[in-house]
Amino acid sequence: MRGQPISAVLADVDGTLVNNKTELTPRTIDAVHRLHAHGVLFCLTGGRPPRGLRMLVEPLGMEFPMAAFNGGVIVLPDMTVADQCPVPVDVSLRVIDTCRAHGLLVWIYTATEWYVTDGHAPHTARQARTHRFDPTVVAGYDEFRDRIIKIVGVSDHHARVAEAEAAVRKEFDPLVSAARPQPDHLDVTHPDANKGAALERLSRCFEVPAERIATIGDRLTDVLMFRRGGLSVAMGNAPAEVRRQAAYVTGSNEEDGFATAMERYVLPRATPWH
């Protein structure tokens, strides 16, 4: 396949790299190792906390920094925090109040921990299975106000989540970024904690031109990196509005779509990054 050479890949995790059981398939693992063999820089970015990325390090042979919380925290493969972008301290608790005022259950994350006020609330168990670690239950969030990396509002009433997103944007923009990665979740982070900014940091750090970085993902939060990188691939399980904004569409995460994309679109253009 002809086209711009590809020297780096920035991949989303959930819904992209792992299947619906949050597992890496043998074909996905093989595709990543083939990227390594071709000298392609392989990096991860996702909404998970750093500890939620740990399960990927050994099987994928990760050697480079990973962007947890969509870029809110940069961690090395040994889980050392290299950089972080906390929610501004003067608005963090007010954002929490706004989410609660719209009927959302609120979780918070620091660079290393996940805190909840109710360990048995809806969605908590599912999230723990995804992260592969349990939250710490606390009475309140005031003591963490200066080190909150991500605020998550959760509700099965999707209209409430949408209304909370609009309210947070209206009151706190441009101090925070608010987005719904799923209809029942609202993520609030520092405005620089997004995948477009993560791609730009990757480009600067490793001196790889943005147009030589391929991106692959399945959510609206992935569109920013689609726009700022070179070749972009949407997963087959992505919403139509995400698929429309990618150069290519591959199979779903239940069909080894990541591996197919690497084999079809990236490896034929692979060029060592250094």
Buried (B, 14 or more C-beta within 10 A) or exposed (E): EEEBBBBBBBBBBBBBBBBEEBEBBEEBBBBBBBBBEBEBBBBBBBBBBBBBBBBBBEBBBBEBBBBBBBBBBBBBBEBEBEEBBBBBEEBBBBBBEBBEEBBBBBBBBBBBBBBBBEEEBEBBEEBBEBBEBBBEEBEEBEEBBEBBBBBBBBBEEEEBBBBBBEBBBEBBEEBBBBBBBBEBBBBBBBBBBBBBBBBBBBBEBBEBEBBBBBBBBBBBBBBBBBEBBBBBBBBBBBEEEBBEBBBBBBBBBBBBBBBBBBBEBBBEBBBEBE
